Amino acid sequence: MDHQTYVEGSVAENEKVMTMKDWIIVSLFMMIPIANIVLLFVWAFGSDGNLNRKNWAKASLLLMAILMGLYFVVGTIIAFITFILLAMEG
């Protein structure tokens, strides 16, 4: 028995390493508007599926949430400063 057969036979289906082809397909799905967000939630919180993709989807959603929070905070600060400057002029 060669090493590759042993490794593939001893790993659960959802724990196998994703191939480059799998990641390219995932990347193509991420280019579809709206569907990409839906797929991220399905992959992150679905009961079955590859654990690598599941963890990647969770990390992507967490990063999106952090960035949206930062955009909101910075946008609010900029809007607040703008309103103060406009009020001082008028």
Buried (B, 14 or more C-beta within 10 A) or exposed (E): EEEEEEEEEEEEEEEBEBEEEBEEEBEEBBEEEEEEBEBBEEBBEEEEBBEBBBEBBBEBBEEEEEEEEEEEEEEEEEEEEEEEEEEEEE
